[in-house]
Amino acid sequence: MMGELVVRNLLHRPLRTFIGIMAVAVEVALVVLIVGLTSGLLTETAKRIQGIGADVMLQPPAASIFLGFSGSPMPIKIGAKLQELKYVQAVAPALLQFNSTGGVEVIYGIDPDSFRAVSGGFVFLQGHDMEGPDDLLVDDWEARAKHIKVGDTYTLLNHDWHVVGIIEHGKGARLFVPITTLQELVGARDKASIFLLKCTRPEHTDDVIAEIRTVLPGYTVRPLRDFLSLMTSTNIPGLETFIHAMIALAIAIGLLVIFLTMYTTVIERTRDIGVLKSIGANRAFIVRSLLAESAALCVFGIAAGIGLSYLVRAAFLAGFPTLSILITPDWILRAGGIALTGALLGASYPAWLASRKDPVEALSYD
């Protein structure tokens, strides 16, 4: 009986039901997409840095794992000192420059020979490696997103670069230029942001790290095998607070809409509630029926929200191919649980209000 009553109530006001479903859908999609965008960007960035193939990364003292803001405070001559260490096979300095023109990206200034020694070299899909001071390498995702071809002139940092190669993505950055040219452009002559080290054998990584800490005390040394585990929202200042704020906003939207929907439902169905009570329905039945209606509304909303999440992600990736949005079953379940809890809380007061209506007064309500 209750199931049929819930279905009839939902179909009685289809527009209001649709609005309630979409409110829950937006709530779920907002949670899934916000978390998916942040975790996707962090994971994809970490995988690209790990994909360089280095074993150890040296950064300045108290440096952040967010490499784009590392600056260039280290003298490049540190590289010679690192090269002398036991178990170090190759050292590659890199100058990192954050660029927000035409999109958020980090440019790597590298020495092609030393970078090749550490990383094993790029996989060229078109063109060749850097040879001149104004040469630019672009990875395939960036080239597809911005319609860049070999032979094009690409303006970056108010400088015209000659695109000489399209490379396979996954080697740190999406844009690579000669380190000496980038040093001149940003006023960081003979400076580097990071040093990438290749050990003679991967098992010597810890030995190399210990020796670096002895030779260069205070500097930040990271094993790149652990970089993916470091790139989480808890390690990025302010990011976790932002995520929690957006989730709270999504919960507030869903809770308020469900509350309003169920409250107006109770007001409109005053006479119906009176009839139910007059034929023997108790308070518990009234509360259960309204909470069941709210839960059904929420279930449809969760399903719509999951579909909306994938639809919005597809739209974003079509417009921004370099973007990474990671939608996981874990966060789909969390978002659904958050939405269901919010819906039941939002419907609790209207359900309690309905259960306390006097049947005589309810029947005489006009």
LODOVO-310551 format. One line per 5 residues: number of its first residue (from 1); their letters; for each residue x, y, z of C-alpha. Coordinates in nm, 4 decimals, decimal comma. Example, Ala and Ser with C-alpha at 12.3 -4.5 7.8 and 13.67 -1.06 7.14 Angstrom:
<rs>
1) as) 1,2300:-0,4500:0,7800 | 1,3670:-0,1060:0,7140
</rs>
This chain:
<rs>
1) mmgel) 0,0000:0,0000:0,0000 | 0,2727:0,2450:0,0960 | 0,4685:0,1830:-0,2263 | 0,1654:0,2600:-0,4411 | 0,0925:0,5702:-0,2318
6) vvrnl) 0,4486:0,6996:-0,2787 | 0,4346:0,6457:-0,6576 | 0,0999:0,8232:-0,6879 | 0,2234:1,1142:-0,4785 | 0,5342:1,1536:-0,6945
11) lhrpl) 0,3280:1,1500:-1,0137 | 0,0635:1,3869:-0,8755 | 0,2874:1,6940:-0,9291 | 0,5313:1,5866:-1,2044 | 0,6939:1,9292:-1,2439
16) rtfig) 0,7624:1,9618:-0,8719 | 0,8943:1,6051:-0,8650 | 1,1214:1,6812:-1,1595 | 1,2575:1,9930:-0,9865 | 1,3260:1,7927:-0,6702
21) imava) 1,5049:1,5214:-0,8690 | 1,7182:1,7767:-1,0531 | 1,8101:1,9517:-0,7265 | 1,9453:1,6239:-0,5907 | 2,1119:1,5548:-0,9269
26) veval) 2,2925:1,8890:-0,9162 | 2,3996:1,8187:-0,5589 | 2,5459:1,4794:-0,6532 | 2,7077:1,6057:-0,9728 | 2,8638:1,9022:-0,7948
31) vvliv) 3,0240:1,6785:-0,5320 | 3,1456:1,4209:-0,7858 | 3,2822:1,6789:-1,0307 | 3,4564:1,9011:-0,7744 | 3,6336:1,6041:-0,6189
36) gltsg) 3,6920:1,4464:-0,9613 | 3,8466:1,7619:-1,1026 | 4,0870:1,8182:-0,8127 | 4,1883:1,4536:-0,7751 | 4,2121:1,4111:-1,1520
41) lltet) 4,4441:1,7081:-1,1962 | 4,6626:1,6037:-0,9029 | 4,6828:1,2409:-1,0128 | 4,7545:1,3267:-1,3749 | 5,0239:1,5777:-1,2755
46) akriq) 5,1872:1,3252:-1,0423 | 5,1851:1,0565:-1,3119 | 5,3522:1,2923:-1,5585 | 5,6264:1,3761:-1,3069 | 5,6781:1,0085:-1,2260
51) gigad) 5,6808:0,9411:-1,6003 | 6,0017:1,1413:-1,6400 | 6,1871:0,8322:-1,5239 | 6,4078:0,9980:-1,2616 | 6,4596:0,8398:-0,9214
56) vmlqp) 6,5178:1,1514:-0,7097 | 6,4133:1,5161:-0,7286 | 6,5982:1,7948:-0,5487 | 6,4119:2,1150:-0,4628 | 6,4989:2,4284:-0,2630
61) paasi) 6,4469:2,4290:0,1151 | 6,0801:2,4160:0,2256 | 5,9666:2,3721:-0,1349 | 5,6081:2,2759:-0,2163 | 5,5132:1,9641:-0,4101
66) flgfs) 5,3220:2,2024:-0,6370 | 5,6172:2,2479:-0,8724 | 5,4735:2,5276:-1,0830 | 5,5322:2,7734:-0,7991 | 5,8834:2,6574:-0,7098
71) gspmp) 6,0569:2,9586:-0,8606 | 6,4234:2,9285:-0,9563 | 6,6361:2,9860:-0,6462 | 6,9002:2,7135:-0,6904 | 7,2368:2,7776:-0,8634
76) ikiga) 7,2722:2,5474:-1,1613 | 7,6264:2,4609:-1,0510 | 7,4684:2,2390:-0,7828 | 7,4245:1,9900:-1,0652 | 7,8015:1,9312:-1,0851
81) klqel) 7,8130:1,8566:-0,7112 | 7,5248:1,6116:-0,7430 | 7,6917:1,4388:-1,0364 | 7,9900:1,3540:-0,8160 | 7,7798:1,1602:-0,5647
86) kyvqa) 7,8051:0,7850:-0,5433 | 7,5347:0,5908:-0,7298 | 7,4293:0,8965:-0,9346 | 7,4197:0,8135:-1,3035 | 7,2811:1,1377:-1,4499
91) vapal) 7,1609:1,4803:-1,3338 | 6,9243:1,7089:-1,5245 | 6,8475:2,0661:-1,4140 | 6,5068:2,2080:-1,5032 | 6,3706:2,5599:-1,4819
96) lqfns) 5,9957:2,5630:-1,4278 | 5,7855:2,8615:-1,5256 | 5,4158:2,8979:-1,4467 | 5,2118:3,0403:-1,7338 | 4,8442:3,1394:-1,7208
101) tggve) 4,8117:3,2930:-2,0674 | 4,5676:3,0855:-2,2708 | 4,5336:2,8335:-1,9885 | 4,7117:2,7191:-1,6747 | 5,0333:2,5332:-1,7583
106) viygi) 5,3898:2,4814:-1,6434 | 5,6746:2,5203:-1,8912 | 5,9902:2,3137:-1,8456 | 6,3192:2,4677:-1,9463 | 6,5581:2,1765:-1,9974
111) dpdsf) 6,8949:2,0823:-2,1377 | 6,8038:1,8184:-2,4001 | 7,1122:1,6018:-2,3463 | 7,0965:1,5798:-1,9659 | 6,7172:1,5405:-1,9677
116) ravsg) 6,7514:1,2557:-2,2177 | 7,0114:1,0887:-1,9952 | 6,7729:1,0962:-1,6976 | 6,4423:1,0234:-1,8712 | 6,5454:0,8020:-2,1597
121) gfvfl) 6,4329:1,0647:-2,4092 | 6,1010:1,1656:-2,5604 | 5,8838:0,9585:-2,7902 | 5,8470:1,1763:-3,1000 | 5,5185:1,1542:-3,2855
126) qghdm) 5,6234:1,4273:-3,5284 | 5,9344:1,6384:-3,5834 | 6,2624:1,6190:-3,3914 | 6,4348:1,7242:-3,0694 | 6,5337:2,0817:-2,9816
131) egpdd) 6,8365:2,2118:-3,1693 | 6,8051:2,5910:-3,1639 | 6,7539:2,8438:-2,8802 | 6,3914:2,9149:-2,9798 | 6,2786:2,5573:-3,0366
136) llvdd) 5,9684:2,4274:-2,8602 | 5,8441:2,0738:-2,7941 | 5,4711:2,0220:-2,7361 | 5,3059:1,7052:-2,6102 | 5,0249:1,5455:-2,8092
141) weara) 4,7442:1,6465:-2,5683 | 4,8455:2,0127:-2,5781 | 4,8927:2,0023:-2,9549 | 4,5448:1,8583:-3,0022 | 4,3865:2,1045:-2,7597
146) khikv) 4,5438:2,4112:-2,9194 | 4,5711:2,2818:-3,2778 | 4,9502:2,3142:-3,2805 | 5,1518:2,1580:-3,5632 | 5,5209:2,1126:-3,6309
151) gdtyt) 5,6512:2,4232:-3,8029 | 5,4081:2,6602:-3,6299 | 5,5183:2,9714:-3,4470 | 5,3820:2,9685:-3,0942 | 5,3908:3,2757:-2,8704
156) llnhd) 5,4705:3,1983:-2,5100 | 5,5945:3,4363:-2,2374 | 5,5880:3,7174:-2,4974 | 5,8388:3,5235:-2,7043 | 5,7958:3,3538:-3,0418
161) whvvg) 5,8930:2,9872:-3,0383 | 5,9380:2,7493:-3,3295 | 5,7504:2,4216:-3,2807 | 5,9952:2,1489:-3,3865 | 5,8381:1,8397:-3,2335
166) iiehg) 5,5162:1,6805:-3,1084 | 5,5948:1,4315:-2,8317 | 5,4003:1,1665:-2,6448 | 5,2536:1,3001:-2,3208 | 5,3696:1,1854:-1,9800
171) kgarl) 5,7196:1,3290:-1,9354 | 5,6598:1,6017:-1,6778 | 5,5305:1,9036:-1,8663 | 5,3363:1,9655:-2,1830 | 5,5734:2,2341:-2,3108
176) fvpit) 5,9537:2,2099:-2,3222 | 6,2015:2,4826:-2,4225 | 6,5808:2,5228:-2,3919 | 6,6748:2,6084:-2,0337 | 6,9215:2,8822:-2,1303
181) tlqel) 6,6592:3,0726:-2,3325 | 6,4017:3,0437:-2,0536 | 6,6590:3,1621:-1,7993 | 6,7133:3,4802:-2,0005 | 6,3404:3,5385:-2,0484
186) vgard) 6,2510:3,5134:-1,6796 | 6,5678:3,6729:-1,5400 | 6,7022:3,3557:-1,3817 | 7,0435:3,3204:-1,5426 | 7,2335:3,0136:-1,4177
191) kasif) 6,9391:2,9156:-1,1948 | 6,7196:2,6062:-1,1744 | 6,3913:2,5148:-1,0050 | 6,4581:2,1440:-0,9620 | 6,7261:1,8830:-1,0274
196) llkct) 6,6265:1,5379:-1,1513 | 6,8607:1,2518:-1,0675 | 6,8894:0,9063:-1,2177 | 7,0530:0,6474:-0,9933 | 7,2741:0,3674:-1,1220
201) rpeht) 7,0157:0,1261:-0,9786 | 6,6703:0,2043:-0,8330 | 6,7578:0,0325:-0,5053 | 7,0287:0,2946:-0,4464 | 6,7658:0,5718:-0,4242
206) ddvia) 6,7641:0,5857:-0,0444 | 7,1463:0,5949:-0,0334 | 7,1545:0,8859:-0,2756 | 6,8882:1,0742:-0,0778 | 7,0839:1,0268:0,2454
211) eirtv) 7,4023:1,1529:0,0826 | 7,2301:1,4584:-0,0651 | 7,0949:1,5491:0,2780 | 7,4489:1,5362:0,4104 | 7,6010:1,7407:0,1272
216) lpgyt) 7,3096:1,9863:0,0916 | 7,1417:2,0101:0,4350 | 6,8070:2,1873:0,4384 | 6,7222:2,1153:0,0747 | 6,4065:1,9205:-0,0089
221) vrplr) 6,4770:1,5759:-0,1523 | 6,1949:1,3548:-0,2764 | 6,1957:1,0014:-0,4197 | 5,9776:1,0172:-0,7285 | 5,8394:0,6673:-0,6678
226) dflsl) 5,6366:0,8212:-0,3813 | 5,5278:1,1343:-0,5655 | 5,1830:1,0035:-0,6571 | 5,1010:0,9380:-0,2908 | 5,2083:1,2939:-0,2031
231) mtstn) 4,9808:1,4614:-0,4558 | 4,6642:1,4663:-0,2484 | 4,4327:1,7477:-0,1463 | 4,5598:1,7272:0,2129 | 4,9098:1,8229:0,0977
236) ipgle) 4,7985:2,1251:-0,1067 | 4,7356:2,4293:0,1187 | 4,3726:2,5401:0,1108 | 4,2586:2,2771:-0,1397 | 4,0896:2,0471:0,1096
241) tfiha) 3,9103:2,3451:0,2665 | 3,7839:2,4450:-0,0789 | 3,6576:2,0916:-0,1468 | 3,4765:2,0778:0,1879 | 3,3212:2,4199:0,1242
246) miala) 3,1896:2,3105:-0,2165 | 3,0499:1,9866:-0,0713 | 2,8772:2,1853:0,2048 | 2,7270:2,4144:-0,0607 | 2,5984:2,1146:-0,2561
251) iaigl) 2,4453:1,9640:0,0600 | 2,2765:2,2944:0,1429 | 2,1221:2,3133:-0,2048 | 1,9821:1,9599:-0,1860 | 1,8607:1,9894:0,1730
256) lvifl) 1,6779:2,3184:0,1169 | 1,5076:2,2041:-0,2032 | 1,3957:1,8751:-0,0476 | 1,2708:2,0597:0,2608 | 1,0737:2,3059:0,0478
261) tmytt) 0,9338:2,0283:-0,1726 | 0,8180:1,8152:0,1187 | 0,6870:2,1120:0,3171 | 0,4661:2,2270:0,0301 | 0,3615:1,8648:-0,0190
266) viert) 0,2374:1,8473:0,3401 | 0,0489:2,1767:0,3059 | -0,1184:2,0659:-0,0172 | -0,2108:1,7237:0,1191 | -0,3629:1,8356:0,4471
271) rdigv) -0,7034:1,6899:0,3570 | -0,5410:1,3670:0,2272 | -0,3553:1,3300:0,5563 | -0,6857:1,3808:0,7393 | -0,8473:1,1058:0,5332
276) lksig) -0,5589:0,8672:0,6050 | -0,5829:0,9371:0,9771 | -0,9601:0,8975:0,9770 | -0,9309:0,5450:0,8333 | -0,6748:0,4412:1,0927
281) anraf) -0,3324:0,5583:0,9709 | -0,1144:0,6401:1,2696 | 0,1657:0,8958:1,3045 | 0,4363:0,6424:1,2225 | 0,2669:0,5544:0,8913
286) ivrsl) 0,2418:0,9221:0,7899 | 0,6091:0,9850:0,8732 | 0,7227:0,6695:0,6927 | 0,5227:0,7505:0,3804 | 0,6653:1,1016:0,3514
291) laesa) 1,0215:0,9871:0,4237 | 0,9795:0,7072:0,1681 | 0,8607:0,9620:-0,0867 | 1,1646:1,1777:-0,0121 | 1,3971:0,8748:-0,0377
296) alcvf) 1,2434:0,7739:-0,3730 | 1,2860:1,1298:-0,4985 | 1,6473:1,1163:-0,3852 | 1,7204:0,7799:-0,5510 | 1,6004:0,9130:-0,8860
301) giaag) 1,8039:1,2277:-0,8233 | 2,1195:1,0276:-0,7486 | 2,0805:0,8311:-1,0716 | 2,0268:1,1542:-1,2648 | 2,3256:1,3114:-1,0871
306) iglsy) 2,5574:1,0279:-1,1911 | 2,4456:1,0658:-1,5509 | 2,4847:1,4431:-1,5285 | 2,8386:1,4020:-1,3917 | 2,9494:1,1956:-1,6904
311) lvraa) 2,7711:1,4294:-1,9315 | 2,9405:1,7393:-1,7866 | 3,2766:1,5632:-1,7830 | 3,2389:1,4729:-2,1513 | 3,1504:1,8338:-2,2325
316) flagf) 3,4528:1,9657:-2,0400 | 3,6914:1,7196:-2,2047 | 3,5546:1,8088:-2,5479 | 3,6301:2,1754:-2,4829 | 3,9491:2,1268:-2,2789
321) ptlsi) 4,1256:1,8044:-2,3893 | 4,4141:1,8534:-2,1438 | 4,1774:1,8559:-1,8471 | 4,1569:1,5480:-1,6271 | 3,8401:1,4672:-1,4276
326) litpd) 3,8592:1,1455:-1,2292 | 3,5167:1,0019:-1,1429 | 3,5499:0,7103:-0,9021 | 3,2890:0,4643:-0,7653 | 3,4024:0,5591:-0,4149
331) wilra) 3,2992:0,9221:-0,4521 | 2,9818:0,8315:-0,6419 | 2,8766:0,6260:-0,3385 | 2,9800:0,9052:-0,1011 | 2,7889:1,1667:-0,3000
336) ggial) 2,4835:0,9407:-0,3073 | 2,5059:0,8843:0,0693 | 2,5423:1,2581:0,1312 | 2,2406:1,3326:-0,0898 | 2,0239:1,0638:0,0735
341) tgall) 2,1134:1,1798:0,4242 | 2,0403:1,5408:0,3311 | 1,7083:1,4453:0,1731 | 1,5918:1,2547:0,4799 | 1,6968:1,5390:0,7077
346) gasyp) 1,5202:1,7898:0,4837 | 1,2008:1,5838:0,4901 | 1,2062:1,5087:0,8640 | 1,0400:1,8285:0,9849 | 0,7613:1,8311:0,7228
351) awlas) 0,6961:1,4618:0,7999 | 0,6789:1,5322:1,1737 | 0,4498:1,8299:1,1044 | 0,2173:1,6110:0,8977 | 0,2032:1,3402:1,1636
356) rkdpv) 0,0782:1,5895:1,4242 | -0,2147:1,7218:1,2222 | -0,5526:1,6726:1,3846 | -0,7721:1,4582:1,1522 | -1,0872:1,6702:1,2129
361) ealsy) -0,9051:1,9943:1,1344 | -0,7315:1,8327:0,8367 | -1,0622:1,7136:0,6897 | -1,2126:2,0622:0,7242 | -0,9058:2,2258:0,5663
366) d) -0,9834:2,4113:0,2444
</rs>
